[in-house]
């Protein structure tokens, strides 16, 4: 019995394999080349996936570059704040040293 690959079976689905001769030699449907429109659709899908993959790669790279830039900016801000704090601390230490010496001199006089 010959089964046409284009006609659906009793279940309404296309057959998984087609019979090519009356001697019942079965050729799987997957071994035949894809029809032109299916191959063209597959190429279009592959190209779209490649484009999306490249776009995502570029976006992720841009995110990484922005993160590195922000970390550099924050590091510079922290170093500037630390330097300013160091100057204040140094000034306070000098004032405290001066006041201790003044207290010591006053204790010696009185």
N, C-alpha and C positions, 0 to 999 in steps of 0.2 A: 504494500500500500504506500503510495506517495503522499507526503504531507508537504504542503506549500509553506515556505518560511514566512510569507506575508499574511497568511490567514491565521487568525487566532484559533486556539484549540477549544475544546468544549468548555473549559474554565474561563475563557475570554482572554487568556494571556497568550502571547506568541510562544511557539514551541522553543524549547531550549536547544534542540538539535533538529536537523532536517535530514530526511532520508533521500539519498541521491539516486538510488537505483532499486530495482525490484529485488535484488539479492540482499537487501536490508543492511547495506554498509552505511553506518551512521557517521556523519561529519559534524563535529560540534560547531555551533554557530560562532563561537569565539575565534575559530581558526580562519574564518573568512575575513577579508579586509573590510574596514568600516566603510559604510557608504559615504559619498562625498560630503553630504550635508552634515553628517555626524562628525566626520573628521574636521570639517571647517568649524563647527561649533566647538569641538574639543580644542582646536588651536586658539579660537577666540577666548575661551575660558582660561587656557594656559597663559595667554598673553595678559589677560586681565589680572590673573593671580600674580604673575611676575611684576606687573606694574604696581599692584598693591603692596607686594613684598618690598619693592624698592622704595616706594613712598614711605612705608612704615620704617624701613631702615634709616631713611633720611630724617624722619621725624624723631626717631630715637636718638640718632646722632646729634641732632640739634638740641634735644633735651639734655644730653650729656654735656654738650658745650656750654649751654646756659647754666647748668649746675656748677661746672668748673669755674665759670666766670663769677657766679654769685659767691662761691666759696672763697675765691680770691679777693673779691670786694669785702666780704665779711672779715677775712683775715687781716686785710689792711686796716679796716675800721677798729678791730680789736687791738691791733698793735698800736694804733694811734691813741686809743683810749688808755691802754696800758702805759704808754710813754707819758701821757698827761698825768695819770695817777701817780706814776713814779716821781714826777717833778713835784707834785703836791706833797707826797710823802717825804721826799728829800727836804723840802722847805720846812715841813713840820718838825723833822728830826733836828735840823739846824736850830730852829727856834727853841726846841726843847733842850738842846745842849746849852744854848746861850742862857736860858732861864735856870738851869741847874747850876751853872757856874755863878750866876748872879745870886742864887739862893745860898750857895756855899760861901761866897764873899760876905754876904750879909750876916751869915751865922758866925763868921770869923770876927767881924767888927763888933757885933753886939753880943 
